């Protein structure tokens, strides 16, 4: 099974990073840590990662604009061919541009039960409010502080006479359990045939006059109506002995098909049964699928079989 390539960004001791790293070495984990990066060259977490054989990168932010430092970090992430980022105590506010570039692919953990107590001093605020529980949250990162979609939470009971320090330690233990599980579940969804099928269906049915229908045991999508509709896409879930979950779409012919397969054999292949008719398979059960690219293929295949009245309407709409 291909694993999602995850970079950890940290500024401190690396204990949360270590929880992700050691979990990644358990059987069937859906991710691997390929880089640990920091804005502090002396961060203890870098030493921990290096001792475990993980590539590291560090560059101080001092004397640099936020944008200049982020450009350096982005270059390191690109060279490591990273699919996702896990923030683990990275003590830098990221620009909206950086966050937008990793939308849906950057996770963080926060020591409260969000939406309660965003920002700092979470444990003091929970104690001052008389809450029965503190806790931790793993969420996707958005431009708004601690406001991204919640992936999971663990509540931690507040004990009589608790101090912020004592509560913080127990919350940290909970975080070490939660973060690896949520990261694995989130990146692993890309390998789940049901999730892939739902994602393709959402994109396909957004095109004009489409409907879903099974054909030869494969989920498919048609355009043009109940009686005269034509298929423009299928999802093959390891059909005919193929070891892939793939989108099948129409090409212009053998020349285009062969050129695509020759250029990117890790993404494209000639599907059994459908390949003879000019369809190509785009592998979807792999990390880092570009779903905009998938959407473009669906639209292109839709255009190849859609009635002219529909393609003309789309061409007119695209002019505005």
C-alpha positions in Angstrom: 0.0 0.0 0.0 1.3 3.4 -0.9 1.7 5.7 2.1 1.0 9.4 2.3 4.2 11.4 2.7 3.9 13.6 5.7 6.2 16.5 6.8 6.1 17.6 10.4 6.8 21.3 11.2 7.9 22.0 14.8 9.7 24.5 16.9 10.4 22.6 20.1 11.1 19.3 21.8 9.3 17.0 19.3 7.3 14.9 21.7 4.2 15.2 19.6 6.2 14.6 16.4 7.5 11.4 18.1 4.0 10.2 18.7 3.3 10.5 15.0 6.6 9.0 14.0 6.3 5.9 16.2 2.7 5.3 15.2 3.7 5.5 11.5 5.9 2.4 12.1 2.9 0.2 13.2 1.6 -2.3 10.7 -0.9 -0.9 8.1 -0.4 2.8 9.1 -1.4 5.0 6.1 1.4 7.6 6.4 5.1 7.9 6.7 7.1 10.8 8.1 9.5 11.9 5.4 10.7 15.3 6.7 10.8 17.2 10.0 11.3 20.9 9.5 11.8 23.8 11.9 12.3 27.5 12.1 14.7 26.9 15.0 17.9 25.1 14.0 18.5 24.1 17.7 15.1 22.6 18.2 15.3 19.3 20.1 12.8 17.7 17.8 15.2 17.8 15.0 17.7 15.7 16.9 15.0 13.2 17.8 14.0 12.9 14.1 17.6 12.6 12.9 18.3 9.8 15.4 15.3 7.9 14.0 16.6 8.2 10.5 14.2 10.9 9.4 15.4 13.7 7.1 15.4 17.1 8.7 15.5 20.7 7.6 15.9 24.0 9.6 16.2 27.6 8.7 15.8 30.4 11.2 13.1 33.0 10.6 15.2 35.8 12.2 15.9 38.7 9.9 13.5 37.4 7.2 10.0 38.5 6.3 7.3 36.0 6.9 6.9 35.4 3.2 10.6 35.0 2.6 10.9 32.4 5.3 7.9 30.5 4.1 9.3 30.4 0.6 12.4 28.6 2.0 10.2 26.2 3.9 8.1 25.5 0.9 11.1 24.7 -1.2 12.2 22.1 1.4 8.7 20.6 1.4 8.7 20.4 -2.4 12.1 18.7 -2.5 10.8 16.1 -0.1 7.7 15.5 -2.3 5.3 16.0 0.7 1.6 15.2 0.5 0.5 16.5 3.9 1.8 18.7 6.7 1.3 18.0 10.4 2.0 21.0 12.7 3.5 19.9 16.0 4.1 23.0 18.1 5.3 25.1 15.1 5.4 28.5 16.7 5.0 30.7 13.7 1.8 32.3 12.4 1.4 31.2 8.8 0.3 33.6 6.1 -3.1 33.1 4.4 -1.2 32.3 1.2 0.8 29.5 2.7 -2.4 28.1 4.3 -4.3 28.3 1.1 -1.6 26.4 -0.8 -2.0 23.5 1.7 -5.8 23.7 2.0 -7.2 20.3 3.1 -3.6 19.0 3.5 -2.4 20.6 6.7 -3.4 19.4 10.2 -2.8 20.8 13.7 -3.6 19.9 17.3 -5.0 22.3 19.9 -5.2 21.8 23.7 -8.9 22.5 24.2 -12.2 21.2 23.0 -12.7 23.5 20.1 -14.5 25.8 19.5 -13.9 26.5 23.2 -10.7 28.4 24.0 -9.0 29.2 20.8 -5.5 30.7 21.1 -3.4 30.6 24.3 -3.9 29.8 28.0 -6.5 27.2 27.3 -6.1 25.2 30.5 -6.3 28.3 32.7 -9.4 29.4 30.9 -11.1 26.0 31.3 -10.3 26.0 35.0 -11.5 29.6 35.5 -14.8 28.7 33.7 -15.4 25.8 36.1 -15.5 23.3 33.2 -15.8 19.6 34.0 -13.4 18.7 31.2 -10.5 20.1 29.2 -9.2 18.2 26.2 -7.6 18.3 22.8 -8.7 18.7 19.2 -7.1 17.7 15.9 -8.3 19.9 13.1 -7.6 21.0 9.6 -5.7 24.3 9.3 -7.4 27.4 7.8 -6.5 31.0 7.7 -8.7 31.7 10.8 -6.9 30.7 14.0 -8.0 27.3 15.4 -11.2 27.5 13.3 -10.7 24.7 10.7 -12.9 21.6 10.5 -12.6 19.3 13.5 -11.3 15.8 12.8 -11.5 14.5 16.3 -11.4 15.3 20.0 -10.6 13.6 23.4 -12.1 15.1 26.6 -9.9 15.0 29.7 -11.6 15.2 33.1 -10.6 18.1 35.4 -9.8 16.9 38.9 -10.4 18.8 42.1 -7.5 21.1 42.9 -6.2 20.8 39.3 -3.6 23.3 38.2 -3.1 24.4 34.6 0.3 22.5 34.6 -1.3 19.3 35.8 -4.2 19.5 33.4 -1.8 20.3 30.5 0.2 17.2 31.1 -2.8 14.9 31.0 -4.1 16.7 27.9 -0.7 16.1 26.3 -1.1 12.3 26.9 -4.4 12.4 25.2 -3.0 14.3 22.3 -0.3 11.6 21.8 -3.2 9.1 21.3 -5.5 11.3 19.2 -3.1 13.0 16.7 -1.7 9.8 15.1 -5.1 8.2 14.8 -6.7 11.3 13.2 -3.8 11.8 10.8 -3.9 8.1 9.8 -7.6 8.2 9.3 -7.6 11.4 7.4 -4.9 10.6 4.9 -6.0 7.0 4.7 -9.4 8.0 3.3 -7.8 8.6 0.0 -7.3 4.8 -0.3 -10.9 4.0 0.7 -12.9 2.9 -2.4 -16.2 4.2 -0.9 -14.7 7.6 -0.3 -13.2 7.7 -3.8 -16.4 6.7 -5.3 -18.4 9.4 -3.5 -15.8 12.0 -4.4 -16.0 11.1 -8.1 -19.7 11.0 -8.0 -19.9 14.4 -6.5 -17.7 15.8 -9.3 -19.5 13.9 -12.1 -23.0 14.8 -11.0 -22.1 18.5 -10.9 -21.9 18.4 -14.7 -25.1 19.2 -16.7 -27.7 16.5 -17.2 -25.8 13.6 -15.7 -27.0 10.6 -13.8 -25.4 7.6 -12.1 -25.8 4.0 -13.3 -23.9 0.7 -13.0 -22.6 -0.9 -16.1 -20.9 -4.3 -16.3 -20.5 -4.2 -12.5 -18.8 -0.8 -12.4 -20.3 2.4 -11.1 -20.7 4.8 -14.0 -22.1 8.2 -15.0 -24.0 9.2 -18.1 -25.0 12.4 -19.9 -28.0 13.0 -22.2 -31.1 11.6 -20.5 -32.7 8.3 -19.5 -33.1 6.8 -23.0 -30.3 8.2 -25.0 -27.7 8.9 -22.3 -24.1 7.9 -22.9 -21.4 7.0 -20.4 -18.6 9.4 -19.9 -17.0 7.9 -16.8 -16.6 4.8 -14.7 -14.9 3.8 -11.5 -13.1 0.5 -11.6 -12.6 -1.0 -8.1 -9.9 -3.6 -8.9 -12.0 -5.1 -11.7 -10.5 -7.8 -14.0 -7.7 -8.4 -11.5 -6.3 -4.9 -11.6 -4.6 -3.7 -8.4 -6.1 -0.2 -8.5 -9.2 1.9 -7.8 -9.3 4.0 -11.0 -11.4 6.6 -12.9 -12.0 5.5 -16.5 -12.5 8.3 -19.0 -12.5 8.7 -22.7 -9.4 9.9 -24.6 -9.2 11.1 -28.2 -7.7 7.8 -29.2 -4.7 5.4 -28.9 -2.1 8.1 -29.5 -3.2 10.2 -26.6 -3.7 7.2 -24.4 -0.2 5.8 -25.1 1.4 9.2 -24.6 -0.2 9.7 -21.2 0.8 6.2 -20.1 4.4 6.6 -21.3 4.7 10.0 -19.6 3.2 9.1 -16.2 2.9 5.3 -15.8 2.4 5.7 -12.0 -0.9 7.5 -12.7 -2.3 6.2 -16.0 -2.7 2.7 -17.4 -4.7 0.9 -20.2 -7.7 -0.7 -18.5 -8.8 -4.2 -19.3 -12.0 -4.4 -21.4 -12.4 -0.6 -21.8 -8.9 0.2 -23.1 -9.7 -1.2 -26.6 -12.5 1.4 -26.9 -10.2 4.4 -26.2 -10.7 4.7 -22.4 -7.8 5.4 -20.1 -7.6 4.6 -16.4 -6.5 7.2 -13.9 -5.4 5.7 -10.6 -7.1 7.2 -7.6 -6.1 5.1 -4.6 -2.8 6.9 -4.1 -1.7 9.8 -1.9 -1.9 13.4 -3.2 -4.5 13.0 -5.9 -5.2 16.3 -7.7 -9.0 16.4 -7.6 -9.1 19.5 -9.8 -7.2 17.4 -12.4 -9.8 14.6 -12.0 -12.6 17.1 -12.4 -10.9 18.4 -15.7 -10.8 14.8 -17.0 -14.5 14.3 -16.1 -15.4 17.5 -17.9 -13.3 16.5 -21.0 -14.9 13.0 -21.1 -18.3 14.5 -20.6 -17.8 16.9 -23.6 -16.7 13.9 -25.8 -20.2 12.3 -25.6 -22.6 15.0 -24.5 -25.3 16.3 -27.0 -24.2 19.4 -28.9 -26.9 21.5 -27.3 -25.3 20.9 -23.9 -21.7 21.5 -25.0 -22.7 24.8 -26.7 -24.4 25.9 -23.6 -21.3 25.2 -21.6 -19.1 27.0 -24.1 -21.4 30.1 -23.8 -21.3 30.0 -20.0 -17.5 29.8 -20.0 -17.3 33.1 -21.8 -18.7 34.9 -18.8 
